[in-house]
Amino acid sequence: MDVLLGKWEEAKGLQEIPILPGRPFDAGDRRLVLQDLALHMHERKVREIALEELEPMLEEKFDEILHDQAEAARAARRFLHVIEERTGLLVAAAKECTGSHT
């Protein structure tokens, strides 16, 4: 867990992608964001969360840090990109096709 939270970029030999403008986004910040997400999912007894639900939650959390809604939205998108691409903590689910092919 510490590798994923604290040194996820260093552990893979990759340069860190800045999440927050003008300041580091450290392991404590990552833990707080992911803890809130984990608690939300645990309380609802779900193992998956829709992107449409996740993005606003992250934007709200980043707005608490940045006090700027537009920058919070950008930070949330950067955060999602980093954890999806580099940590494997979040994985996009395939959408089901519901049409017939004739």
N, C-alpha and C positions, 0 to 999 in steps of 0.2 A: 504494500500500500504506500509506503513512504517513497518508493521509487516512482510510482505513478503520480503521487501528489507533489513531491518535492523536487524531483530531478528527472521528470519524464523526458525532457529534451536531452539533457546531458547523458542519460542512460542509453539513449539510442544514438548518441553522437551528432545530434541535430542542433542547429542554432535555434534558440528560443524565439517563438513568435510572440511579439508583444500583445498582451490582451488589453491592458489599461494604458491610456495615454499618459506618458510622462512619469510612470512609476511602475515598479515591478509588481507582478502578480504572483505572490509567493505561495508556499505550501499551505500556510494558514488560510489565505484567501480561497485557495482551491478547495480545501477541506470544508470551509463554511458553505460554499456554493453547493458542493456535492452532498453535504450533510442535509441541507434543507431539501434537496431533491429526493434523497433516500428516505427522509422522514415523510415527505409528502406521499411517496409511493407506498411506504409501509402502512401509513394510516388508511390508505384506500385499498390496501391489500391487492396491489397490482404489480406486475412484473414488467409492464411496458407502459410507455407514456407517449402520447401523440406529440409530434413536433409542434402542432398548433397550441398545445397546452404547455409544453416545455419552454418555448421561446419567451412568452410573456413572463413566466416565472423567473427566468434568468435575467430578463431585462429589468424586472423589478429589483432583483438582488443587486445588479450592477448599478442601478440608479441610486440605491442606498449608499453605495461607495462613491459614485461620481457626481451625484446631484445634477445630472444632465441627461435627459431622456434620450436624446439623439445619440449621444456618445455611449450611453448604456446599451442601446440597441446594437450598435456596432461592436461593442465589447462582447455582448452575448453571442453574436454571430461568430466572432473570432474564437471565443471559448468553445463553442460547439464544433467548429472546424478542427481545432487542435485536439480536443478529446476524442473526436470521431476518427480522425486521421492518424493520430499518434499514440493513443493509449488503448484503444479497444474498449473503453468503459461504456461507450454508447455505440450502438450499431443500428443503422437504418434498417427498417423492416421493409420487405418487398410489398408492394401493393397488389392486392388480388385483382385479377381480371374477372369481370362479371358479365361480359358480353359473349355472345355465341359467334363462332367463326364459321361461316358457311360459304 
